[in-house]
């Protein structure tokens, strides 16, 4: 999540110079959905970690 926060800070700085419709399109398509995607991926990774930990224990 820190990387997403850092990206948002950099993006806001970029938006000071890039103010056309393509910038808005880029933001809507890539920047805005990113935090939700990262949260979802993080949750899935945590679930996989639990499963892999159980598999390792079961194989010992």
Secondary structure, DSSP 8 states (H G I E B T S, - for coil): -HHHHHHHHHHHHHHTT--SHHHHHHIIIIIHHHHHHHHHHHHHHHHHHHHHHHHHHHH-
